[in-house]
Amino acid sequence: MIMLTVNEIHHWLAWLVYVLVWGWAEQKVAQSLNLKAKHWILIIGVLLLIDALILFMFH
């Protein structure tokens, strides 16, 4: 029971770090391409959703 909780916490922390790193990288790419704020927020949102789904499917 305790081990399961530790594994769940580790899983969520890994997912959070993954999302933050991808979000930062995608924001830098959007800034380098001079995309307007609304566009890159939409792009980042869609890509993070896809990234999260892939992470959960292969974990």
C-alpha positions in Angstrom: 0.0 0.0 0.0 2.7 2.5 0.9 4.9 1.4 -2.0 1.9 1.9 -4.4 1.5 5.4 -3.0 5.2 6.2 -3.5 5.1 4.9 -7.0 2.0 7.0 -7.8 3.7 10.1 -6.4 6.8 9.4 -8.4 4.7 8.8 -11.5 2.9 12.2 -11.1 6.1 14.0 -10.3 7.8 12.6 -13.4 4.7 13.5 -15.5 4.8 17.1 -14.1 8.5 17.5 -14.9 7.9 16.1 -18.3 5.0 18.6 -19.0 7.0 21.5 -17.7 10.1 20.7 -19.8 8.0 20.3 -22.9 6.0 23.4 -22.2 9.2 25.4 -21.8 10.8 24.0 -25.0 7.6 24.6 -27.0 7.4 28.1 -25.8 11.0 28.8 -26.8 10.2 27.3 -30.3 7.1 29.5 -30.6 9.0 32.6 -29.6 11.8 31.9 -32.1 9.1 31.5 -34.8 7.6 34.8 -33.7 4.1 33.3 -33.2 1.5 35.5 -31.5 0.6 34.6 -27.9 -2.8 33.1 -28.8 -1.3 30.9 -31.4 1.5 29.4 -29.4 -0.7 28.9 -26.3 -3.1 26.8 -28.5 -0.2 24.9 -30.1 1.4 24.2 -26.7 -1.9 23.1 -25.3 -2.5 20.6 -28.1 1.0 19.3 -28.0 1.0 18.9 -24.2 -2.2 17.0 -24.4 -0.8 14.6 -27.0 2.4 14.3 -25.0 0.5 13.4 -21.9 -1.6 10.8 -23.7 1.5 9.2 -25.1 3.2 9.2 -21.7 0.2 7.5 -20.1 -0.1 4.9 -22.8 3.5 3.8 -22.7 4.0 4.0 -18.9 
